[in-house]
């Protein structure tokens, strides 16, 4: 069974290799002026420049309303 650290490392490698987009700056719902979410979701962690995808408690964080802004 693969551990959390290995799974996290694999996700980070694959996200970089595939240029995966899943964070607010790539989403149509981000309000450019302040980075907030037009749907009102708390998105502070999704605005950081690092590739964090777990919160402080180790839970995976992602947005089910993410919609790629391909403009």
LINNORDA-V677914 format. One record per pair of residues at least 24 apart in sequence whose ideal C-beta (glycine too) atoms are under 7 Angstrom apart, sorted by sequence separation. I is the first residue (numbers start at 1). J is the second residue. If there is no record, write none. Layout:
BEGIN
i=I j=J
i=I j=J
END
This chain:
BEGIN
i=41 j=65
i=39 j=65
i=15 j=51
i=29 j=65
i=29 j=67
i=12 j=51
i=27 j=66
i=28 j=67
i=22 j=62
i=27 j=67
i=28 j=69
i=11 j=53
i=26 j=68
i=27 j=69
i=26 j=69
i=22 j=66
i=21 j=68
END
